[in-house]
Amino acid sequence: MRPSKYDWARLDPQVDALLAQGLRVTQVAQALEMRVQTIRDRLSYRRRAPRAGKKRVAPKLIDRRCLNCRAAFQVASPFLRLCPTCRAEC
């Protein structure tokens, strides 16, 4: 992955401060001499980036019966309805 062109550790607090003042994203971009889409992309990334300390919970296994051969199996996804054997044959 390519390193970032910007030092976001330094820029994120500045962006937060400008947004807290009530400036629009376009005005924040102008104040920091950056493209508007760059600021929008960074804000979007920060919203969906996992926070430190939060662990992903493993999905619970669901007991199913295959729609093809009626064999019992466990699966993590609620969308899988065929056992691994039948899926391999498809």
Sequence and secondary structure as in RCSB ss.txt:
>XXXX:A:sequence
MRPSKYDWARLDPQVDALLAQGLRVTQVAQALEMRVQTIRDRLSYRRRAPRAGKKRVAPKLIDRRCLNCRAAFQV
ASPFLRLCPTCRAEC
>XXXX:A:secstr
    SS HHHHHHHHHHHHHTT  HHHHHHHTT  HHHHHHHHHHHHHS  TT        EEEE TTT  EEEE
SSTT  S HHHHHH 
